[in-house]
Amino acid sequence: MKKTIFALFDSYVDAKAALDNLVEHDFSEEEMNVLVREQLAKEQMEVNLHEVDIQKSDEVGEVTVRGLPRLLGGQQPLHLPGVGDVLAAGNVATVMARTASSTGTADVGLKQALVEMNVPEDLAITFREALAEGGVLFWIRTGEEKAPTAAGVLREENGRHVADYAGKEPLS
């Protein structure tokens, strides 16, 4: 059974460290989803997004591209009401952002998409507001046996509100 573990990061640096740490713990980037404001990603990335898209490989020059830069490379921005232009990476995040961008209002868009993923409504509002203010919203869908490790890594790297909101038991 799969668990979906959310984490909110106050900074791009913390989110990047968490994703790098997850990759080091043998989590696949294909399990990961992220939403981040486009401008923040462009300001913080150490590699050029355009180069990552063109290369179609894991390396750009001397830099191995993995984690957050690899996920965001080649993504096109979407406008989310109440948030601004965001980059969405991962299958679920991409579908969520496209759906949320077509609603036209902040009260429905991202908040409703998160609620449909079992995130409590007040926390969905917190996630949306934090994203608008420069936070990074991340979640990973992984097997039940690896979920506690993922949650631990996310907490260790300053992730807030780390939980599987559909789960009935807390992740240690």
NUMARVO-61864 format. One line per 2 residues: their letters; for each residue x, y, z of C-alpha. Coordinates in Angstrom, 3 decimals, decimal comma, padded with zeros to 6 digits. Each point is the difference from the previous one (the first is absolute). Example, Ala and Ser with C-alpha at 12.3 -4.5 7.8 and 13.67 -1.06 7.14 Angstrom:
# NUMARVO-61864
AS> 012,300:-004,500:007,800  001,370:003,440:-000,660
END
This chain:
# NUMARVO-61864
MK> 000,000:000,000:000,000  001,243:003,489:-000,881
KT> 000,293:002,912:002,413  -000,062:003,639:-001,092
IF> 002,190:002,043:002,329  -000,203:003,794:-000,165
AL> 002,530:002,538:001,229  000,106:003,777:-000,170
FD> 003,371:001,716:-000,183  000,547:003,658:000,820
SY> 002,979:000,199:-002,341  001,130:-001,404:-003,308
VD> 003,337:-000,929:001,616  -001,708:-002,239:002,561
AK> -002,192:-001,622:-002,664  003,019:-000,675:-002,198
AA> 001,903:-001,536:002,934  -002,991:-002,222:000,801
LD> -000,314:-001,261:-003,567  003,744:-000,626:-000,244
NL> -000,205:-001,933:003,279  -002,965:-002,040:-001,266
VE> 001,939:-000,901:-003,164  002,935:-001,066:002,212
HD> -002,453:-002,278:001,847  -000,942:-001,664:-003,326
FS> -003,325:001,744:-000,530  -000,840:000,485:-003,656
EE> -000,615:003,450:-001,458  -002,995:-001,576:-001,740
EM> -001,650:-000,321:003,447  000,417:003,723:000,692
NV> -002,289:002,985:-000,600  000,759:003,658:000,593
LV> -001,596:003,420:-000,402  002,162:003,140:000,151
RE> -000,382:003,547:-001,240  001,734:000,372:-003,346
QL> 001,952:003,111:000,978  001,339:-001,647:003,159
AK> 001,176:-003,053:-001,941  001,752:002,159:-002,603
EQ> 001,742:002,055:002,691  001,141:-003,016:002,045
ME> 001,015:-002,605:-002,572  003,692:-000,549:-000,563
VN> -000,597:-001,248:-003,531  -001,823:001,543:-002,915
LH> -003,507:-001,461:-000,396  000,276:000,253:-003,781
EV> 003,268:-001,988:-000,033  -001,543:-002,734:002,132
DI> -002,876:-000,310:-002,462  002,254:-000,108:-003,061
QK> 002,576:-002,448:001,341  -002,467:-002,845:000,647
SD> 002,625:-001,539:002,229  001,018:000,077:003,630
EV> 002,987:002,234:-000,601  000,422:003,617:-001,074
GE> 003,702:000,710:-000,424  001,679:-001,056:003,231
VT> -003,229:000,101:002,033  -002,056:-003,120:000,621
VR> -003,621:001,071:-000,097  -002,221:-001,813:002,492
GL> -002,670:000,722:002,558  -001,803:003,319:-000,211
PR> 001,850:001,483:-003,015  -000,555:-003,194:-001,999
LL> -003,698:-000,113:000,892  -000,527:003,654:-000,916
GG> 002,141:000,011:-003,140  -002,125:000,523:-003,097
QQ> -003,228:000,721:001,889  -002,205:002,772:-001,321
PL> -001,532:002,439:002,494  -003,700:-000,116:000,814
HL> -001,908:002,834:001,611  -001,727:-000,990:003,244
PG> -002,575:002,470:001,315  001,080:001,312:003,386
VG> 003,569:-001,251:-000,505  001,454:001,253:-003,291
DV> 002,049:-001,797:-002,638  001,236:-003,383:001,217
LA> 002,047:-002,889:-001,267  -001,581:-003,378:000,652
AG> 002,030:-003,194:-000,198  -001,218:-003,550:000,355
NV> -003,091:-001,594:-001,495  -002,410:000,852:002,797
AT> 001,337:003,549:000,507  -000,270:000,726:-003,721
VM> -003,608:-001,179:-000,209  -000,839:001,828:003,241
AR> 001,532:003,273:-001,208  -001,727:-000,183:-003,383
TA> -003,342:-000,649:001,650  000,535:002,731:002,603
SS> 001,104:002,518:-002,646  -003,222:-000,466:-001,958
TG> -002,331:000,740:002,923  000,579:003,733:000,027
TA> -000,232:000,590:003,767  002,383:-000,513:002,909
DV> -002,746:-001,395:002,228  -000,690:-002,886:-002,351
GL> 003,190:-000,773:-001,944  002,961:-001,337:001,928
KQ> -001,843:-000,168:003,310  -002,687:-002,262:-001,442
AL> 002,551:-002,206:-001,772  001,861:-000,501:003,285
VE> -003,218:-000,715:001,905  -000,792:-002,686:-002,574
MN> 003,351:-001,576:000,967  -001,208:-000,150:003,634
VP> 001,897:003,082:001,176  -002,142:001,750:002,655
ED> -001,558:003,217:-001,346  001,777:002,335:002,445
LA> 003,338:-001,599:-000,854  -000,742:000,203:-003,738
IT> -000,428:003,758:000,476  003,291:000,118:001,936
FR> 001,751:-001,888:-002,818  -001,413:002,374:-002,641
EA> 000,979:003,103:001,972  003,497:-001,305:000,717
LA> 000,495:-000,839:-003,668  -001,056:003,556:-000,941
EG> 002,533:001,378:002,504  002,928:-002,017:-001,356
GV> -000,380:-003,383:001,650  000,370:-003,330:-001,764
LF> -002,743:-002,631:000,198  001,269:-003,539:-000,409
WI> -001,496:-003,461:000,202  001,184:-003,498:-000,728
RT> -002,021:-003,134:-000,775  001,918:-002,981:001,257
GE> -000,523:-003,457:001,397  -001,286:-000,438:003,531
EK> 003,298:-001,555:001,143  002,056:003,026:-001,172
AP> -002,435:002,683:001,191  001,516:000,432:003,508
TA> 003,459:000,519:-001,536  -001,358:002,601:-002,423
AG> -001,835:001,818:002,802  003,152:-000,012:002,133
VL> 002,102:001,467:-002,800  -002,576:002,723:-000,674
RE> -000,137:000,971:003,687  003,802:-000,110:000,288
EN> 000,267:002,522:-002,840  -002,434:002,467:001,627
GR> -003,190:-001,203:-001,651  -003,140:001,149:001,805
HV> -003,410:-001,712:000,206  001,615:-003,306:-001,025
AD> -002,738:-002,614:-000,167  -001,984:-002,456:-002,068
YA> -003,405:001,651:000,331  -001,838:-003,049:-001,329
GK> 001,716:-002,311:002,492  -001,599:-000,956:003,257
EP> 003,280:-000,378:001,911  002,713:002,624:000,508
LS> 003,306:-000,547:-001,768  002,888:-000,291:002,390
END
